[in-house]
């Protein structure tokens, strides 16, 4: 059941990402997809979690801070959203590439 729900969320995330206004570079798209980030996040619109642009509007996180939040999310930063699971399986270099792109969003 959990796998089915995750699959559905991933498909919906990918469909929404395809419609997003913000162009995701192909190398970042590949990493976001591989690490299932797009199942819950989108550059422009709220899905399960906040949009990446919304994250950057709340606080100007550095790439290093975003990487820290990937590994140790702080649900208190986002009341009203389900808590994000720690994504400790994401390789550090991939997390930093994604975080650098996210930090560059306006």
N, C-alpha and C positions, 0 to 999 in steps of 0.2 A: 504493500500500500504506500509506504513512504517513497519507494522508488518511483511509483506511478505519479505521485504528487510532485516529486522533484522533477520528473521528466516533463510534466505539464507546465510547471513553473519555468523550466528552462526553455521550452518551446515558446511560451508566451513572452518571456524575456527577449529571446532572439527575434521574435516577430516585432516586438515593440522597438528593439534596437535598430531594426532595419528601417523603421519609420522615423527614427529620431532625426531631429534637425541638425544636431551636431554630428559632423562626420568623424567617425572613429577610424584612425589609421589602421590599415590591414594588420600590421604586426601587433598592435594593441588589441584589436578585435579578436585576434587569435588567442591572445593571453586571457582576455576577459571571458571568452567562451570556454577555453580549456579549464580555467579555474572556477567555473560556474558563477562568476560575478554577475553576469547578465540575467541570471535567474531572478535576482532580487533588485538589481540596480540598472538604471538607464542614465545616459548623460543628461537628458532634459526633463524627463517626467518621472513622477513617483511610481514605483511598482510596489513590491513588498517593502523595500527600504527606500530611503530618500534618493532623489536624483543626485548624480555626482555634482552638478552645478549647485544644487541646494546645499550640499555639504560644504562647498567652497564659499557660498554666501554666508553661511552661519559663522564660519571661522576660516581665516586664511591659513589652512594647514600647510606645513612644509611636506615635501615628499617623505621625509623620514618619519614625521608624525603620522602620516597616512599608513605607512608600512606598519608602524606600531599598532594602529587601530585595526589593521587587517589581522594581526596576530592576537591582539587583546582588545576586542571591541569594548566600548564603554556605553552600555545601553542608556545610562543617565544623560548622555549627550543628545539622545533622540527620543524623548518621551512621546508616546503615541505610536511608535513603531515597534514591531516585534524585535526582540533582541537578536542581534547578529551572532551567528556562531563563530567562534574563533577559527580562523582559516590557517592553521599551523602547517598544513600540507603544501601551501603555496611556496615555491622556491623563492628565496630572498631576492635574487636578481630579477625575477619576474614581478614580484611585488613592487620593487623599486621602479621598474619601467612603467607599470600601471599607475603607481602613485605619482610619478613625475608627470604623466599625461593628465591625470585628474587635477593635480595642483595647478596646471596651466589653463584650466577651464575658467571662463569668466561668466 
